[in-house]
Structure formats: C-alpha cells, structure tokens
Amino acid sequence: MVNDPTRIITLQSHILAEQAQFPESTGTLSWILSALSISAKIIADKVRRARLENVLGPAGAENVQGEAQQKLDVLANEVLLASLGRREGVAMVASEENEEPVILRDEADGARRYAVLFDPLDGSSNLDVCGAVGTIFSILPHEAGVPARASLLQRGAAQVAAGYVLYGSSTVFVLTLGRGVDLFVLDPSVGAFILVERGLRIPAGNRSYSVNEGNRLSFPEGYRRYLDWAQREGYSSRYTGAMVADVHRILLKGGVFLYPPTAKAHHGKLRLMYEANPIAFLIEQAGGRALAGPTERLLEIAPTGIHQRTPVIVGAADQVDAVVAHLDES
C-alpha cells in the first residue's frame, strides 16, 4: 500500500520514473500511456454525466461483432481514437468497435512505434442501471516496414504494456509494463491518477467464481462439473456483466473468472486481442494464471484475426487449477 502523504506519486511521474530505468528509452511509450490516461479522464466524465447529457441507450447501429452499440461505446471509441491519433509513436490502432485497424504512421524512418488495441467500453450494457464499466487496452511493438496486420497479430506474450480503467465508485487505472501490476485512483480534486497500490499480487484461497450461469446448460461438461463441485464446496458466485469489474475484484481479493465456450459461441465470446490478452498479461504479472482451456496459455495463442474470440479462465493460480482439474476429467 502506498499511503505516505508526503510521497504522492501520480501516474505520469510513475511512468517517467519507469522510463528513467532504461537510458535507451525514447519516451514514446510514455506519451502513449499519457494519451490513455487523458482519454480515461474524459470517458470517466462522460460516464458520470451520462444520464444528465442523455447519452445512455443504444446508438442505433451494430459494431463489427454484430452487437448493438451504446451511445457511450461510440463516444469512448472516438475519444480514444482522437487522443491516440495525435501521438507520434502510435503506428496503428485497432478497436473492438471498428472492423479494420486504423493505420496512422508506417514510415520506415527508424522511429520506435507501437500498435494500440482497445475495448473502449467493456460492459456498456451496465450503463443504464449505473453499473460498473471499463476500458481495456493492449500495446504491442511495431517495427517499421512490417505490414500492419502482422504487427497487430502478435501473441499476447509480445505485449509491452496493458491495463484497464474501471469506472465505478471511483475511477481506477490498473497498469502493467511487464514488471508487476500497479493501481492508480483518479483524484478529481487535482485531476490526476494517484498511485495507491504497487506490485499487486492476487490472494490465494478465495473460494469464489465469476461466470454467467445463465449459459450453464450449454457449457461443456467439464465446466458444469466444476460448478457442481464448487457449489458443493460452498463457493460464492460473483458476476457483474463487465469483465473489467470482475477481474478487478479478483486482482484484489482472489477467485476465478470464467467465460467458457457455449452452444452459440463454440470458440468463446471474449475477444482475444482486446480483452483476453491484456487481462491475461495483468493476471500473470500479479501471480495468477490465464488459460483458454485445460493446457492452453492465453498469451501463447497465435492470433489469426484481430476480432478473434477465445474461451477464458483467469484468476488466482489455486482457483484456476481447481477449474482445470475438472476439465482434465473430460
């Protein structure tokens, strides 16, 4: 816990301190993270004032996934695209809401650049009932001259940074640069994200799971067997309808989050590039496990498309192991 009032550390100063550890750093990644933090503040304000500004409800269109877009889905997407588009170090961006990636800069000038992928507003169906929603982002390295699609379709293990922003009772920014997981909270009085937890580690022993049990009858047998076992063992069920909110609870308290294949979604429902990979990176950096099945590590999946879907099992290592033990019986 970072609780010394004489040593207030903002997200910006934390990023600069991390950058200083690498003399060869150009500061490009720092500028991208700065753009993401600015976007988060704007989106947080839009979420807080959504009812007052009449930006709740459907936008009247569908995204590339065939899902009804909410008005705030579109607004959040536009904010992120505009903010990241101004950063020289961003070669391309890809969003869950757009069918194709946006190529911004691909000049062979030797400059270090990155590809940024994001889900602008995870759990947006919660907005009408004042539930938690979030933004998820993933940053991949891009080498000049490498085709855009090849830069985007890298394994999750290649990520240089990932994180999410949770818009709830407070606005929380959770970040990994591949050296642990740090948590920041937006202080509205100063307009800055303040470091409150450094080096988060997922606690073991929390007997809880998060899954949409409305789909239970169409889960593969191993998942149903796990749920039968967990309920006999007195496990608690926790599910909000927003992956960011469920994962945030797991990071702080432990447990496991599941999104199995179903009869309607044989390959899973969550997007590998925008949701599963960045969350898997965070979970592993906090000492947990992140799988797509009994043995398949999420971060090692070779993607074939930017909108590819995958099953997900993420959480504390002991709780993921408990799920896997039942899948292995199949």
C-alpha positions in Angstrom: 0.0 0.0 0.0 1.3 3.4 -0.9 -0.1 5.6 1.9 2.6 8.2 2.7 1.0 11.6 2.1 4.5 13.1 1.7 5.2 10.9 -1.3 2.3 11.3 -3.6 3.1 9.6 -6.9 1.0 10.4 -10.0 0.6 8.0 -12.9 2.6 10.5 -15.0 5.5 10.6 -12.6 5.4 6.8 -12.2 5.7 6.4 -15.9 8.6 8.8 -16.1 10.4 7.0 -13.3 10.0 3.7 -15.1 11.3 5.3 -18.3 14.4 6.6 -16.4 15.4 3.0 -15.7 16.1 2.5 -19.3 18.6 5.0 -20.7 17.9 3.9 -24.3 14.2 4.8 -23.9 12.9 7.4 -26.3 9.8 8.3 -24.2 7.4 7.2 -26.9 5.6 4.6 -24.8 5.3 7.2 -22.0 3.5 9.5 -24.4 1.1 6.8 -25.4 0.3 6.0 -21.8 -0.3 9.7 -21.2 -2.8 9.7 -24.0 -4.6 6.7 -22.5 -4.8 8.5 -19.1 -6.2 11.6 -20.6 -8.8 9.5 -22.5 -9.7 7.8 -19.3 -10.4 11.1 -17.6 -12.6 12.3 -20.4 -14.5 9.0 -20.6 -14.9 9.0 -16.8 -16.6 12.4 -17.0 -18.9 11.2 -19.8 -19.9 8.1 -17.8 -20.6 10.2 -14.7 -22.8 12.6 -16.6 -24.4 10.1 -19.0 -27.9 10.5 -17.6 -27.7 14.2 -17.4 -26.4 14.6 -21.0 -28.8 11.9 -22.4 -26.1 9.7 -23.8 -27.4 6.4 -22.4 -29.0 3.7 -24.5 -28.4 2.3 -28.0 -26.7 4.3 -30.7 -28.9 2.7 -33.4 -26.1 0.7 -35.0 -24.1 -2.5 -34.6 -20.4 -3.0 -34.3 -18.4 -5.4 -36.3 -19.2 -8.1 -33.8 -22.9 -7.8 -34.6 -23.6 -6.3 -31.1 -25.8 -3.2 -30.6 -23.6 -0.2 -29.9 -24.4 2.0 -27.0 -24.1 5.8 -27.4 -21.2 5.8 -24.9 -19.5 2.9 -26.8 -19.2 5.3 -29.7 -18.2 8.3 -27.7 -15.5 6.4 -25.8 -14.2 5.0 -29.1 -14.0 8.4 -30.6 -12.2 9.8 -27.6 -9.5 7.1 -27.7 -9.0 7.3 -31.5 -8.6 11.1 -31.3 -6.2 11.1 -28.3 -4.0 8.2 -29.6 -4.1 9.6 -33.2 -2.2 12.7 -32.0 0.7 10.7 -30.6 3.6 10.3 -33.0 4.6 7.0 -31.5 1.3 5.3 -32.5 1.7 3.5 -35.8 -1.8 2.0 -35.7 -4.9 1.5 -33.6 -7.4 -1.3 -33.5 -10.7 -1.1 -31.7 -13.4 -3.7 -30.9 -15.9 -1.2 -32.4 -14.1 -0.9 -35.8 -14.0 -3.6 -38.5 -10.5 -2.7 -39.7 -7.5 -1.2 -37.9 -6.6 2.5 -38.5 -3.1 2.9 -39.9 -1.7 6.2 -38.7 2.1 6.1 -39.3 4.1 3.4 -41.0 7.1 5.3 -42.3 10.4 3.5 -42.4 12.2 6.3 -40.6 13.7 4.1 -37.8 11.4 5.7 -35.1 10.1 3.3 -32.4 6.4 3.0 -32.7 3.6 0.8 -31.3 0.2 -0.7 -32.1 -2.5 0.0 -29.6 -5.6 -2.2 -29.3 -8.6 -1.4 -27.1 -12.1 -2.2 -26.0 -13.4 1.3 -25.4 -16.2 0.5 -23.0 -16.4 -3.1 -21.7 -19.8 -3.9 -20.1 -21.6 -1.0 -21.6 -24.9 -2.7 -21.1 -24.5 -1.9 -17.4 -24.7 1.8 -18.1 -28.4 2.2 -18.0 -28.5 0.7 -14.5 -25.5 2.7 -13.2 -23.3 -0.5 -13.1 -19.5 -0.6 -13.5 -17.9 -0.4 -17.0 -14.3 -0.1 -18.1 -11.8 0.4 -20.8 -9.2 -2.3 -21.7 -6.0 -1.6 -23.7 -3.1 -3.6 -25.1 0.2 -2.1 -26.5 2.3 -4.1 -29.0 5.7 -3.2 -30.5 5.6 -2.3 -34.2 8.7 -2.4 -36.4 8.9 -0.1 -39.4 8.3 -2.0 -42.7 6.4 -4.8 -41.0 2.8 -5.0 -42.5 0.2 -3.6 -40.2 -1.7 -6.8 -39.8 1.4 -8.7 -38.9 2.2 -6.1 -36.2 -1.3 -6.5 -34.8 -1.4 -10.3 -34.9 1.3 -11.0 -32.4 0.9 -13.3 -29.4 -0.1 -11.7 -26.2 3.3 -12.5 -24.8 4.7 -9.8 -27.0 2.8 -7.0 -25.2 5.0 -4.2 -23.8 2.1 -2.8 -21.7 -1.5 -3.5 -20.9 -4.1 -2.4 -18.5 -7.7 -1.3 -17.8 -9.7 1.6 -16.4 -12.6 0.8 -14.2 -15.3 3.5 -14.0 -17.2 2.7 -10.8 -17.5 4.3 -7.3 -14.0 5.7 -8.2 -12.1 5.7 -11.4 -9.2 3.2 -11.2 -6.3 2.8 -13.7 -4.5 -0.6 -13.5 -1.3 -0.9 -15.4 1.5 -3.4 -16.1 4.7 -2.7 -18.1 5.8 -6.3 -17.6 7.3 -5.7 -14.2 4.4 -6.2 -11.9 0.9 -4.6 -11.6 0.3 -1.1 -10.2 -3.0 0.5 -9.3 -3.9 4.2 -9.5 -7.1 6.1 -8.5 -8.3 9.3 -10.1 -8.3 12.2 -7.6 -10.9 14.6 -9.0 -9.6 17.4 -6.8 -6.3 17.6 -8.6 -7.2 15.8 -11.9 -4.5 13.2 -11.6 -4.3 9.4 -11.2 -2.6 8.7 -7.8 -0.6 5.5 -7.1 -2.3 3.6 -4.3 -1.0 0.0 -4.7 2.3 -1.1 -6.1 3.1 -4.7 -7.1 -0.4 -6.2 -6.7 -0.5 -9.9 -6.0 -3.7 -12.0 -6.3 -4.5 -13.6 -2.9 -5.0 -17.3 -2.8 -7.7 -19.1 -1.0 -10.8 -17.1 -2.1 -13.5 -19.6 -2.8 -15.4 -17.7 -5.4 -16.1 -17.8 -9.1 -17.4 -15.4 -11.7 -19.3 -16.7 -14.7 -22.6 -16.1 -16.5 -24.5 -19.1 -15.1 -27.4 -18.3 -17.4 -25.4 -20.2 -20.1 -24.7 -23.1 -17.8 -26.7 -25.7 -19.7 -24.7 -25.0 -22.9 -21.3 -25.2 -21.2 -19.0 -28.2 -22.0 -19.4 -31.0 -19.4 -16.1 -30.2 -17.6 -17.2 -26.6 -16.7 -20.6 -27.9 -15.5 -18.8 -30.5 -13.4 -16.6 -27.7 -11.9 -19.6 -25.6 -11.0 -21.3 -28.6 -9.3 -18.2 -29.2 -7.3 -17.7 -25.5 -6.4 -21.3 -25.2 -5.1 -21.0 -28.4 -3.1 -17.8 -26.9 -1.6 -19.6 -23.7 -0.6 -18.1 -21.3 -3.2 -19.7 -17.9 -3.7 -20.8 -16.7 -7.1 -19.8 -13.1 -8.2 -20.7 -11.8 -11.6 -21.3 -8.2 -12.7 -21.7 -8.4 -16.5 -18.5 -6.4 -17.0 -15.2 -8.4 -17.3 -13.2 -5.4 -16.0 -15.2 -5.2 -12.8 -15.0 -9.0 -12.2 -11.2 -9.1 -12.9 -10.6 -6.1 -10.6 -12.2 -7.9 -7.7 -10.1 -11.0 -8.4 -6.9 -8.9 -8.5 -7.7 -7.5 -5.1 -9.5 -10.5 -3.4 -8.8 -13.6 -5.4 -11.1 -16.1 -7.1 -11.5 -17.1 -10.7 -13.3 -15.6 -13.8 -14.6 -18.0 -16.5 -16.1 -17.5 -19.9 -16.4 -21.0 -21.4 -17.4 -22.0 -24.9 -21.2 -22.3 -25.4 -23.6 -23.8 -27.9 -23.9 -20.4 -29.5 -20.2 -19.4 -29.2 -18.1 -22.6 -29.8 -14.9 -20.6 -29.8 -15.8 -18.5 -26.8 -17.2 -15.0 -26.8 -14.5 -12.7 -25.4 -12.1 -11.1 -27.9 -8.5 -12.4 -27.7 -6.7 -9.2 -28.8 -8.8 -6.6 -27.0 -9.9 -8.3 -23.8 -8.3 -11.7 -23.1 -4.6 -10.8 -23.9 -4.3 -7.6 -21.9 -6.2 -9.1 -18.9 -4.1 -12.3 -19.1 -0.9 -10.2 -19.1 -2.1 -8.4 -15.9 -3.2 -11.6 -14.2 0.1 -13.3 -14.8 2.1 -10.3 -13.7 0.1 -10.4 -10.4 1.0 -14.1 -9.9 -2.2 -15.7 -11.3 -2.8 -17.9 -14.3 -4.6 -17.2 -17.6 -5.8 -20.0 -19.9 -8.0 -20.7 -22.8 -8.6 -24.3 -21.8 -7.0 -27.1 -19.7 -3.5 -26.5 -21.1 -3.5 -23.6 -23.5 -1.9 -20.4 -22.1 -3.8 -17.3 -23.4 -0.6 -15.4 -24.1 0.8 -18.1 -26.4 -2.2 -18.2 -28.8 -1.1 -17.3 -32.3 -3.9 -14.9 -33.5 -5.4 -15.3 -36.9 -7.7 -12.2 -36.8 -8.0 -9.0 -34.8 -11.6 -9.9 -33.8 -10.8 -13.5 -32.9 -12.7 -14.9 -29.9 -11.5 -17.3 -27.2 -12.6 -19.1 -24.1 -11.1 -17.6 -20.9 -10.1 -18.9 -17.4 -8.2 -16.3 -15.4 -7.6 -15.7 -11.7 -5.6 -16.8 -8.7 -3.4 -19.8 -9.6 -5.1 -22.1 -7.0 -8.6 -21.3 -8.3 -7.6 -21.7 -11.9 -6.0 -25.1 -11.0 -9.3 -26.1 -9.4 -11.2 -25.4 -12.7 -8.6 -27.2 -14.8 -8.7 -30.3 -12.5 -12.4 -30.8 -13.6 -11.7 -30.1 -17.2 -9.0 -32.7 -17.3 -11.5 -35.3 -16.3 -13.3 -34.9 -19.7 
